Amino acid sequence: MLRTYADLVVQHRKVILALSLLLTLLLGLQLRNLDVIVDADELLPRDHPFVQVTERVQAVFGNRYTVVIGVTPANGDVFTPKTLGKVLAVTNALVATPGVAAGNIQSLAAPRAKDIAGNAEGLAVSRLLDHVPATLAEAQAVKARLAANPQYRDVLVSRDGGTAAIYVEFKKDPKGFGAVMAKIEAAVAPIRDADTRIEVAGQPVFLGLLETFSKRMAWLLPIAILLIGIIHLEAFRTIQGLVLPLVTAVLALVWSLGIMTMAGVHLDPFNNVTPILILAVAAGHAVQMLKRYYEEYDRLRADPALDPRAANRAAVVASVIKVGPVMLAACTIASLSFMSLAWFDIQAIRTFGIFCGLGIISIAVVELTFTPALRAMLPAPKHRETRAEKKITFWDRLAAGLAKLVATAPARRRVFVVAGIAAVALAAGASQVHIDNSLRSFFGADLAARVDDSTLNSELAGTNTFYVLVEGRSDDAIKDPAVLRAMDNTQRWLAAQPGIGHTLSVVDLLKQINRGMNGGAKAAGMLPANADLVSQYLLLYSMSGEPGDFDGLVDYPYRSAIIQAFVKTDSSVFVADINKRILPVIQANFPSNVTVRLGGSITTPTAMNEVMVAGKVRNVLQIFAVVFIVAAVMFRSARLGALILVPLAATVLAVFGVMGLLHIPLQIATATMAALAVGIGADYAIYLTWRLREELKDGADEADAVAATYASAGKAVLFVATAVAGGYAVLMLSLGFNVHLWLGLLTSVSMVAAAVSALTLYAALLLTVRPRVIFAARRQDKAKRAGLVSRPAAIALSLVLTGAALMHAEPGHAQISTTSAANVDAATLMADSLKAGKPQRSLAVGRFVLINSAGQQRVRQTTSITELKSDGANNRRVTRFNSPADIAGTAVLTVENAGDDDIWVYLPALKKVRRLAASNRRDAFVGTDFSYGDVLGHPVEEWTHRLLRTETVDGAATSVVESLPRDAAVAAATGYSRRLSWLRTADRVPVKAEYYGPQATLMKVYTATDIRLVDPARRCFQPMRQVMRNVATGHMTVIEYTSFKTDVPVAAEQFQPRSLERGL
């Protein structure tokens, strides 16, 4: 069968070459789309509880990929106008950055970082920093506010005040973490100067470095090709010996990477070493084929009747027949060994295994098609080449020396003794292997990112996150005082553990609110006594805070909450220890109506380790089973199949022994070593055994057969092991990147161990045990044998046909049709619009629906009354909450003034009226996405207005007006740098508005529908449904009215604080 096949290849060599090159061109074109991208999800075992909790936290709270930015002035502390201005600038830039979870940013200038204070009258909630302080005294006031809020201790500013921190959460970016870090650099670049040190740390920093360092393959691969070529030149001393294996290897590399790209798979830090692997293995098999070709050509040229051209082609056929079966068997073993990694519960390892397996199959296809066709096309070797190839070299002497080690029984006994001593030493080293997965450990300790990470961890609470997820069985479960006390106790325990710098939860904020409601007394910093008071406190806070301030800590139905711990290490050993010791604390404190689970960025390495330990044992057993089955089928001997496992076991022991002796951790970066070492190393014993059997069956004396085997297959094994080890050793040039260093070192060790153990221990055992299939078996039909060994490879080869096509669709872009703007005074339009929304008085029944970015809702039924004050411009408003039950009866009185507004709140749980600090127009209106300015209207005279154009919105003609603040004070008071209003031409009612923040980025979008004329006399209109969507946070508020009346009497006394205790 193989003879017929080889004859066809030689006969149709031009067609095969043309088709091979065409396929190479087509697959090579795919490489334009190949890139190195780290997808963190592909590194995680998705079924592990830690990973499931981490993903749950991300889905509900938005916490996942955290970057920590440190801003440190060269002199003094951060509480100066200059440094605080820089913190504000970076924070605002990040809020406006696409892909940022804006609502989760934590910094002195973040919208959610609030000063929760109190006085004799009640609660005061304001941002810690919302503008650049004008004076040093104003900057010092920020310091005082921070000191009064212990929930931010060591998080926003270091204990010595020397470093300000900005914690920013990023969503998953399809372009990888390099794109994330580019966004960080864009935000911090404007504030870099000689007076300020900027440090950046966090998991995305190191994931981005993984991408950056992995791209070093662009220059490491050419060096590997050059080194492998030099080894081949030294081995063969011919140009063909240099060129042919490399050409074969490059083709196999292009094929495998092309298939990988077509399947939509990108390179990552673990499969990006695949090119060197495929290059080295392909070159190794090419060496075996070329070595046999030279032997066959030399034998055939001994017949003077055969001309060089005929001898050349006959040698090609003979080498395919002699080496093809064993090469197919070796490739099958290697391919299936790598594909066994598909059983790992980590996508990155599965991808590495599958595409390494497909790469090995590509090698087999190239070696049996392109390579013999090209060899048949080339001229026959000249006498100089054959003479150079037969010249006795270092490799010949080394192979002969190794043959002598196993030639006699006494020599073999010495091999067994030495092997035993080595095994004991390596086993001692293997016993020291430690399991520790740390992303930071992938990089050298003196790398700038490692230094920054170490610095920020020493100065701040920590750059890593650990979450305790508390989940109730019903809504409002978190408001249960027993649950809150359990969270408080757990936080206290966590905060006392070494390596944990701080903890934060809704408990801290409730304590601070309680302190504020009791005049700021420290003794009052305890949890509210009952669930209703908790609810009313939270509502009270929301009237001055932002609606999403707590979204990073508790979900909307108050069914789930997290304790966020700031941790100074990402070691999986640390997490495993914390996990073991925190479980009794959880069991002792939490009631049975909640479930408590652990997760966070530092728990995922522990999940990887647990999966890898179990998976590694299973994977090694799978590989050994594959080698045993293929070898047993190939040689028709289970005994010999078991014997071939000996050098594989020796290789695995050598790898783990060196890891233990050099303190290299077992982690995801080193988890694939067994498959790599065994998958490649199995070739050596098989090639050696096949050639020995061939020599013995050809009638050679045993001693001569052993010598001939070592001179041919043994020498080729040395070539291949040296080439693979040398190719991978190039990775050790990748300074600062331990992943490459470990892979380069351990692969080199494994190749040396596999070659030495195959040529000594295995050969000694083979000659001692003397399986009949090698030493006394009858001659078998060669075609039958070829069929047996080809079958497993044929099955593996069929996997190459599996591909994936990417479909790209161009999104359509809707264009807004515009017409020329009417010549109407823009300020007049805005004045008419403001007037159209202010009836003399009103009584409304409706509901506020608050919707977070995850789609969770809070629904509050309300009744409200309004009345214009005597100035005809400002309102008085009472809003009473009718449901849900825990806030029912809570009432809010707002008196709009020319300056700051006055706000009083009645809390039924306390049966008291409390005054909130004076509000400005940027504060949230009763906890919604509407600000007071949005609801009450922005004074026309404070803005400069310009008519831009007219547009049609929902079938109505509108005028689009741009409004810009007249001065910085207006911008600061409202939080807006620009407003766009779409006013209906017929009645000036706004149907849409856009609000832009400090960075001129879109913050909020307002829409109004079901607009009704509610006061014909004053021509006042009311949208029965209003929606305000926060673009930055994804939060949204819907205000819907079921009734809105303007013809009802409203008593003036209803707008007095003392009347809030009574219903409307």
N, C-alpha and C positions, 0 to 999 in steps of 0.2 A: 504493500500500500504506500509506504513512504517513498519507495523507489519511484513508483508511478508519479506520485506528487512531485518529487524532486525533479524528475525528468520534465514534467510539464512546466515547472518554474523556469528551468534553464531554457527550454524550448521557446517559451513565451516571455522571455525576460524583458523585452522592450515594452510590451503591453503592461506587464506588472510594474515596471519602473514608472511608466507614464501615469498609471492609475494611482500608484503610491504617492508620487509627487503632487498629483492633482488633489488627492485627499489631504495631503499635508498642507497645501496652499489654502484649501477651504477651511480646514481646522485652524490653521495659523491666523487667518483673518479674524477668527473669533477672539484671539488674544488681545485685540484692541479694547475689548470690554472687560478684561481681567483686572481686578483691583484687590487690594488688601483692605478688608473691612472687618472690624470686630463687632459681632452681634452678641452682646452679653447673654442673651437668652439661649444661644446655642451652646454656651458653656455650662448650662445648668441642668441638673437632673429634674425634669419638670414634675415628676411624681413625688418628690421628697417633700415632707411637711414644711421644712424651712423655706423651700422655694415657693410652695403654694401660699404660705403666709406672706412672704415678701411680695408676691404678685397680687395678693388680695389687698395688702396695704397700698400698693401702687394704684390699683383700680379704684379704691374707695377714697384714699387720702392724697393721692398724687405723689407720694414720697418714693423716690427710687434712686435716680442718678444724681448724687449730691456733689457739687463742687464747692470748696471752701476757699475764699479769697481773703488773704490777710493784707491789710493796709497799715504800714508801720512808718511813722515819721522818723527821720534821722535823729531828731532832737525832741525831747519832751514827750508829752502824751498825745493822744488823738483828739483831745478836747480843745481844739483850736479851730477858728473859722476855716482855715485853709484845709486841714485834714478832714474835718467834717464835711466840707464842701466836696471833697473828692469821694468820700463814702456816698454822699447823696448822688453825685454824678454817675458813679458806677451802678448804684442801685437803680436809678431811673433808666439807665441804658439797658440794664438786664430786664427790667419790667417790659421794655419795648422790644426785646429780642425774641424772634420767632423760636418756638420750641421750648421756651422757659415756662415752667409752672409758676406764673407770676404771683399767684396768691400764696405760694409757699416760701417765697424769699424771706430770709431772716437777716436783718441788719438794723443798725440804728435808724436808717432812713426808710426801712420797708414799711409799707402801709399797715401790715399786721402787727408791727412792733409798737405797742401802745403803752403809754404811761397811764396806769390805772391808779388813780389817786382819789382822795376824798377830803371833804371838809365838814364843817358843822351842818351844812345843808344837805349833803349827799355826795353822789358819785361824779367824778370828773375823768373822762377818758379822752386822751389826745395822743397824737403821734409823738414819738420821742424826738424825731427830727424830720421836719417837712420843708425846711428852707435853710439856706446857708446862713449861719449866725452872722450878724453884723458886727458884733463885738466879742471880745474874749469873755466878758461876763455872761453873754448870752450862750456861748459855747459851754461855759462851766455849768450853766443851768441844765444843759443836756446831761452832764455828768451827774448832777444831783437827782434828776429824774430817773436815770438808769439805776443809781444806787438804791432808790426807793422801790425798785421792782426786782426782787431776788430771783424771779423766774428766768431772768436773762443773765444771771451771774456766770462769768467765764465763757459765755456763748457769744454774745455780741461784741464784747470787749474783754481783752485779757485782764487778769486780776491786777496787774500793775498799770493798766491803762495805756500800755505802749502799743498795742495792736488792736485794730478794729476788724471784725470779721464780717464777711458777707457769705451767707449760705444760700446757694441757689440750686433748685431742682430742675433737671432737664428731662424732657420726654425723649423717648427713643428716636434717634435720627437715622433715617435709612442710609445716609451717607457716611455713617460711622462716627466714632468719637473724635476723630481728627477734625471733623466739621464742628463738633461741639466745642472743642478747645479753640478753634478759630473764632467762634462767637465770643468766648471768654476774652480772648486777646483783643478783639475789637472793642469790648466794653472797658478794659483796663488801660489800653494803650494811651488814651488821651491824658491820663493822670500820672503816667510814668515820668519821673524826673529824678534829679540827683538828691532831692530832699525826702524822697519817699521810696520805701522798699515794698515791692509787691510780691507776694508769695501765693502760689496756687496749689491746692492739694485736693484729695478726694479720689474716689474710684474712677471717675471719667478721665482724670489726668493720666492714670496708669493704663487704662484701656486705650486711650489715645496714643500713648507711648508704644503700646503693643503694635498698633498699626504702623507707627513710624519706624520702629526698629525692624519690624517684619519686612518692610520694604527694602531693607539692606540686601535682600536676596537678589536685587537687580545687579549688584556688583559682586556678591559672594558667589553666585552661580557661574559667571565667567571664570573666576579664579578656580573654582572647583573643576570646570571643564579643562582648564589649562593644566592643573595638577594631575588629573586623571590621564590626560594626554601624555604628560611627561613620564608617568609610571608605565604606560603602555609602550612608549618609545624605548624606555629602558628595558622593558620585558622582551619585546620582539626585535628591537634594533632595525625596524623597517618602517618606511613611510606608511605602508598599508596597515601595519600594526598600530600606528598612531591614528590614522584617519578613519579607517573603517569602523572600529568600535564607537568612535565619537559621533560619526554620521548616523549610525544606527541609534545611538542613545538620544541624539537630538531629535530625530524623527519620532521616536517613541514618546519623548517629552512633549513635543508639539501635539501629537495625537491625544495624549491623555489630558493635557491642559485644555485643548480645544473642546474635547468632550465635556470636561468639567464646566467650562464657560457656557457651552450650549445648554447645559442642564440648569443654568442660572445659579451656579454655586460660585461664591467668591473665595478668594484666598483669605485665610485667617492666620493667626500666629502659630497654629499647630499644623495646618495642612500646607502652609507655605514652604515647608521643607520638603514637600513632595517632589519638586523638581530635582533636587539633589539626589533624593532616593531613587527616582526613576532613572536619572542619568547614570548613577553608579551601578544600579542593577543591570540596566540595559548594556552598559559597557562590559560588565562582568560576563554576561551570557555571550556577548559578541566575542570576548576573548576565548571562551571555551570553544566556540564554533571556529574561530580563526585558527586557534592552536591545532585543532583537529584537521582543518583544511591544509595547513602546511605539512602535517604528518602524511596525509593522504596524497598530496601532490608529490612529496618526496618519494613515497612508495611507488606511485604510478610512473614517475619519470625514470625509475630504474629499468622500465621496459623501453628499449631504444626505438621500438616500432611505433610508439605513441608520441605524436608531436606535442609541443607545449600547449597549444590551444585546446586540443582534445583532452590532454591531461588536466588542464585547468578546470574544464567543465565537468569532467569525471570526478575530480577532487571535490568540487562543489556538491555534486550529488552524493558522494560517499560521506562527506561531513554531515550533510543533512540526515542521512540514514543513520549514521552512527551516534550523532549528538542530539538530533531532533527529539527522539523519545525521552531521553533523560531530561532535556531542557523543558519539554512540555510538562513532565512530572514535577520538576523543580518549580516552574512557574505556577502550576496548579497549587502546589503547597503554599508558595508565597502569597498567591492571590487569595486563597481561602483563609490563610492566616490573618491577612489584613482585613478581609471582609468579616471575619469573626468579631471584629470590633463593632459591627453593626448591632450587636446585642447590648452594647453599652447604653445606659439611659442618659447619655450626654450627646447632644446633636453634633458638636464639633468633633468628638472622637469618632462618631459614626461616619461622618463625612470624610474624615481622614482615612478611615479604614476602607470605605467603599471606593474612593477614588485612587487610593494606592493599589487596591486590588485591580481596578480597571486599568491602571497604569501598567501593572505587571502583565495583564492580558495583552495590552498594546505592544509591550516588548516582545511577547511570544509571536504575535502576528507579524511584526516588523522583521524579526529574526528569521522567520520561515517564508517570507515573501520578498521584501525589498532587499535584504542583505544578500541572499544567494543570487538573486537576479543581478544585483550590481556586481557581485564578485565574478559572475559568469561573463559580464560585459567587459570587465577590465582585462588588460593583457595579463598573460601568465607571469608569475614572479620571475625576475631575472636571476641568474645564478648568484649574483651578489646578495640578493635578498634572502634566498634560501640558505646561503652559507652563513649570513649574519644571524638568521633565525636559529640555526643549528649550533651556533657558537656557544661554548660552555661559559655560563655567566654565574653571577652570584646566586641567582634564582635556582639554577641547576644544582649548584653545590648545596644550597639550603635544602632543596627537595631531596637530594640524595642523602644528606645527613639525617633528615627526618625519617627516611625509609629505613636507615640502619637502626633507629630507635625501636622499631617494631619487627625487625627481621628475625630475631631469635627469641626463644622463650625467656632467657635471663634478661635480655634487654626489655622485653615487654613487662616482666615483673618490676623492673626499675620504674617503668612508666606508671604502673599501678601505684607504687609507693609514692612517687612524686605527686601524682594526681590526688591521692588520698590526703597528703599533707596540704596541698593547695585547697582542696575542698574544705578541710577543717578551718583553715585561715579565712577563706571566703565566707564560710557559714558564720564564723564569728563576726565578720564585718556585716553580713546580711542581718544578723540579729540586732544590729544597732540602727537599722533603717528606721527613721521616724516619719510619721505621717503628719504633714503640716502644709496646708494650702494657704498661701499668702500672696496676694497679687503684688504687693510691694517687693516680695523676695525675688520676683522675676528680674529685678534690676539691681545694678550695683549700688552699694550703700553711698558712694560718693557722687552719684548722679544728682544733678540739680533738683530734679523732682523729688527724689528721696530726701534730700537735705531740707527742701521746703516743707515736705510732709512732716519730717521730724521736728522742725522748728515750730510749726503751727500746732502740732500735738502737745508740745511742751508748754506753749503759751496759752492755748485755748482749751476748751472742754474736750475736743476730739474731732477728728476729721472723718470718722466712720460712724455708721448708724446701726443701732440695735433696737428692735421694736418688740414690745409686749402688746399683743393684740388681744383686746378684751371684747368679746362678742356676747350680747344678750339674746334672749329668745323672743323678746318683744320690744316694740318701740319704747323709748324713754328708760330702758333698763339701766343706762349709764347714769341717770339722774338719781338712782337709788343711793342713799347715803352709805349703805353697807358696801356697795361696789366702789364708791368713791374713796371710802376709808381703806379698802383693800388696795386700791391703786396707790394711795398715799403711802401705805406701809411698804409696798413693793418698791416704790421709788426710793424710799429711805434706804432699803436694803441695797438696791443697785448703786446708789450714790456712794455707799460706803465701800464698794469693791474697788480694789486697785485696777487702774486702767480705764475706769469710767469717770469722766470728768464732770458730767451733769446729766440730769434727767428733766424732762418737760412733759406735762400732760395738761388736760383741762382742769385737773385738780389745782394746779398752781394758779391758774387764772381765776378760778372760783375763790380761792383763798384771798387773792389780791382784791377781787371785787368786794368780798366781805369786809376786808380791811378798809377799803375806801368808803363803804357804806357806814362804817363805824368811826368815821372821822380820821382814818389813817392810823389808828392805834395799832401798834404791833401785836398786842395781845389778841386783837380781833382777827388775826390772820389764821383763821381756822375754817373748816368747811361749813356750809349752811346746814341747818339742822334737819330740814325736810326737803322732799323732792319738789314740792310746789315752789318753795323759796328758791331752789336751784333754778327752776324754769324761769321764774320772774327776774332773778338776777341776770340770767343769760339774755333775756329780752331787754332788760334795762341796759346792759352793756351794748347790745346791738344798736341802741338808739343813738349812741355816739360813735361806736366803732363801725367797721366795715362788715357787711353781711358774710364775708368769707373768712373773717379773722380766725375762726376756730376750725375751719375746714380741714386743716392739716392735722388736727388732733382728735376730732370727733365727727361722726357722720351726721347727716341731716336728721334722721329719725332718732338720734341718740340711742341707737341700738349697738353701735360699735365705737370703740375709742382705742387710742394707742398711748402707750408710754414710750416716748422717744429718749433713748439713751445715747449720749455722745461718747464715743469710745476712741481710745488712743492707739489701738492696734487692730489689724485685720487678721490676726493669726487664728486659724481654725482650732488650734489647741486651746486658746483662750475661750473661744465660744463654747467648745465642748465642755470645758470646766464650768463656765457660767450656767450653761444649760442644765448640767447635773445638779448644781447647788441651788438654782432658783426654783426648781420644781417643788421642793418641800415648802418654800416660802409661799408659792402660789396656792398650794393645797391648803395651807394653814389659814389663809386670809380671805380668799374669794368665796362668796356664797355659791350655792349649787345652780343658781339660775343663769350663770354666765360661763362661757368657755374661754380659756386663756391659752394662747399659743404664741410661739416666738418666731421672729423673722428679722429681716433687715439685711443690708449689704454685707455685713460681716458674718452672717450665718450661712450664706450660700457657699463659701469655700468649705465649710464643715459638711454641708450636704454633698458637695463633690467628693470629698474624701471618703465619706461613708459609702457612697456608691462605687467609688474606685476600688476600695479595698475588697468589697464583695465581687465587683466586676472583674478585677484583676485576676483573682484566683480562678474564677470561672473562665476567663479569657485564656489563661495559660493552659487550663485543662482542655479547652476547645482546640487550641492550636496543636497540642500534643496529640489529640484524637485525630485531627486532620492529617498530621504527618504520619501517624501510625497507619491509618487507613490507606492513604495513597501509596506509602512505601510497601505495605503488605500486599496490596493489589498489584503494584508494579513488579515486585520480585516474587510474588506468589508465596510469601512466607511471613506469617505473623511473627515468628521468632526474629526475623531480620528487621521487620517493621518496628518491633520493640527495641532492638539494639540501636537503631538509628536515632532513637529518642535520647540516648546517652549524651552526645555532644550538645543537643539542645538544652538538656538539663544543666550541663556544665556552663553553657552560655548564660542562661538565666541566673545561675548562682554567681557567676562572675560579675554580671551587671549589678545585682543587688548587693553583692559583697563590696564592690567599689563604691556604690552609693552610701553604704553604711560607714565605710572607712573614711570617705571624704565628706560625710555629713550632708549629702545631697538629699533633699526631702522627696518622699513619694507624694506626688501631687499630679494635677492634670497635665502639667508640662512634661512630666516623665512617665506618665501612665502608659504611653504607647510603646515604650521601649521593648517590652517582652515580645509583642507582635512583630516589631521591626527586626529585632535581633534573631528571633527564632525563624521568622518568615524568610529571611535572607540566608541565615546560617544553615538551614536545613539543606540548601543546595549542595554544600560541600561534601557531606557524607554520601549523598545520593550520587553525585558525579564520581566520587572515589570508588564507591561500591560497583557502580555500573562498569567502570573501566576495568576494575580488577576481574570481574566476572568475564568480561570480554577477552581479556588476556589469557585467563585460565582456559576458557573454552576454545581458544585458538591453539591450544596445545603447549603453551609456555610452561616452563618449570616454575614452581611457586615462587622461588626467590627472584627469578627473572621477571615474573609477572608483577611482583610487588615493586621491583625497581622500575619497570616500565610504567606502571600505574603512577608512581610518584613523579617520574620524569615527564609525564604528560598531564594527567588530571591533577596530580598533586601540585605541579608547578602552576597550572592554571588557577587552582584554588588560592595559591599565594598571590598571584596577580590580582584576582578578583577581590580578595580580602583587603589587600593593600590599597586598591583603587577605591573601594567603598569607604574604608577607614579614612583614606586621604581626602576623599570628597567631603565627607562629613566633618573632618578635622578643620576644614576651612571655616566652619561655623564658629570655631573658637576665636577667630579674628574679630568677631562681633563684640567688641569690648563694651562692657556695661549692660549687656543683655544676657542674663543668666540662662534664659531658655535655650538660646543658641549654644552657649558654653556647655550646658549639661548635655544637650543632644549630641553635640560634636564629640565630647569626651566619651559619653556612654556608648555611642554607636561605634566609635573607634575601638573601645574596649570589647564590645560584643563581637565585632568582626575578628579581632585578634583571637579572642577566646574560642569562637566558633571554628576558625581555621586550625588553631593549634590543637583543640580537643578532637576535631575530626581526623587530623593527620597523626595524632599520637594515641590518645586514650581510645577513641572509637576503633581505629585501625588495629590497635593491640587487642581489643576485645574481639574484633571480627576474626583475627587470626588465631585467637585462643578458643573461642566458641565454635568457629568453623561451621556456619550454617550450610546444610547440604545444597541449598539452592545456588550457592556460590562455588563450593568446592567439589561437589559430586553430582550435580544435577545433569540431566541429559540436555543435549542441544535442543533448543526450542525454536519453533518457527518464528523468524524475525518479524514477519508481517503481523502475526498474532500478538507478539509482544508490543509492537508499535501501536496496534489498535488499543491494547489495554491501557497503555500510559497516555494515549491521546484522548481517551474518552473524558476523563475529568477535566482536562484543559478545554475540550470543546464545550463542555457545559459552562465553564467559567467565561469562555470567549463570548457566549451568547449574551452576557450582561452588557457588552459594549453597545448592543443595538438599542439599549434603553436610553432615551434622550428626552429633553424637555424643550419646548419652543416658547419663547417669550412673545407675548402679544402686546403691542404698544398702541395706545389710542390717544390721539391728540385731543385734549379737552377743548370744548368750544368756549368762546369768550363772548358774553353778552355785552352789547354796547348800549350805552344810554343815549337815547336820541335827545338832542338839545336844540333849542331854538334861541334866537337872540333875546337877551334880557329886556324886559319892559323898562321904560324910563320912569321908574317909580322910586321915591326916596326910601332907602333901605331902613333907616332909623324909624320912619313912620310906620313901615310894615311891621317892624318888631314891636313898636308901641301898641299898635292895633292888636297884634297877636297876644300880647301880655294882657291887655284889657279883655279880650274875648274869652279868657280862661278864668276870670274872677267875678263870679256872681256876688250879689250883695250878701246873700246868706245861702246855706245849703244844708240838707240832711241826706246823707248817703248811707246805703247798706251795701257792703261788698266783701271782697276777700282779697288778701295778699297771698300770692303763691310764690314762694322762693324756691328756685331750682338750682342745684349746684351742677358742676361740670359732669358729674356722674349720672345726672338725671334724677337724683333723689329730690323729693319735694317736702316743703313745710307749708302747710296751709293755715292761714289765720283769718278767721271771720271777724269783721269789724263793723262798727257803726261810727259815723263821724259827723260832726257839725262844724260849719265854718261861718264866719261873719267878717265883713270888711270893717276895718277901723275907720274912724272919722276922716282920716287923711285920704281915704279912697284908694290907697295903694297897698297897704299892709293888711294881713289877715290875722285873725285869731282862729285856732283850730283845736278841737278836742277829738281824739281818736280813742275809742274804747274797744278792747279785744273781747269778743264773745266766746271764742274757742281757739285752740283746744282748752280742755278743762283746766290744765295746770297754770294757764295764764289768764283764764277768764276773769273779767272784772278789772284787769290792769288797764289804766287809762293814762293818756298822755295829753298834756296841754301845751300847745306851742303858741307863743305870742311873737309875731313877726315884727321886728323893729327896723329902723333905718340902719342900725349897726348890727350887733350880735343879737340873736333871738334868745328869748327866755323859754326854758323847758322845765315843766314839772311832771313828775311821774307818781302815780298811786300804785303801790304794791299791796295786793290783798293779803299776802302771807304775813306782811309786817303790820298791815292796817295803818300805814303811814304814807304821807306824801313826801317825796324827796325831790329836791331841785337838782337838776343836772347843771354842769358847768355851761356857761353861755355857749351857744352853738354858732358856728359860722356856716356859710353856705356850702362848704365842701363836705360837711358831715353827712352820714347816711341818715335818710329819713326813716324813722322807726324801724331800723334794721334792714332796709331794702337796698337795692342797687340804685335807687333814686337818691340824689342828694337833696338837701333842703332847698338849694337853689333851683334844682330841676323841678321840684314840686311847686314852690312858691313863685318861681319866675325870677330871672336875672334882670336887675334894673337896667333899662335901656341905655341910660346915660353913662354907665360904667364901661360900655363897649363901643368899639368903632365898627360900623356895619357897612357891608358892601353887597350890592345885588350882583350875583354871578351870572345867573341864567334862569330859564324856566324849564320845567320838566313835567312830565305826566306821571303821577303816582297813583296806582289803583284806579285809573280812569279819570282822575281829577287833575286839572291844571294846577301847578304849583310854582311859586317863586323860590329860588334857592338863594338864601342870604348867608353870607359869611360874617361872623362876629369875632373880633379880636379884642382882648382886654386892653383898656386904655393905658394901664401901667402894671408894674410888677406886683403891686399890692392886690389888684383885682385877680391876677393870675394865681397868686398864692392863696387868696381867700376862697376861690372857687375850685382850684386844682386843674383849671383848663387853660390851654394856650390858644385854643381855637374852637369855635362852634359853627356847625353848618345846620341851617334850619330850612325845612321844606314846608312853606306856608301855602295853604290852599288859596288860590287867587280869589275865590268867591267870598271868603269870610275870614281869611288870615289865620285860620286854625292850623297849628303845626301837626302834620301827619307823620313826620319823620325828623330826626335830628341825629347828628353825629357830634361826639365830644372828643377832643384831642388833648392828650396829656402834655407834660413838660417837654418831652422829646419830640413833640409834634406828631406823635403816633396815635392812631385811633384807640381810644379807651372804651367808649360806650356807644351803643346805637339804640335810639329810641324809635318806637313805632306806635301809632295810634289808629284804632279802628272803631267802627260803630259809633261815629261821632253824631251827637244829638244836640239840637237846640234846646237848652234847658231853661233859659231865661230870655224870652222874646223881647221883653222891654229893654234890657241892657245888651241884647244880642250876644249872649254868652253861650258858649258851647262846652260840651263835656264828652270826651272819649269814654265810652263804657268799657273799653279794654285798652290798656296801655302796657307796653312791654319795654323793659330796659335790659339790654344785654351787655354785660361787661366782657369786652373782647379779650382783655388780658387774662382774666381768670376763668372765663367760661361760665360764670355765674349769671343768673337771669332772674328778674322779678316781673311777675304779671299781676297787675292790679285790675280787677274786674268788679264792676258795679251791677247789682241786680236792681237797684233803685237809686235815683238821684233827683231830689226835689229841691226847688228853690222858692217855692211859694208857701213855706211853712214858717211860723214864727219861732224865733230863737231868743231865749231870755239871756240878757247880758250877764246875769249871775252865773250862768253855766260856764263862763270862761274865767272863773275864779279858782285858784288852787284848792280851796276848801270844798268846792263842789265836786271834785273828782271822785270822792268816795261814794257819791250817789250816781245812779244810772242816768242815761240820757232820756 
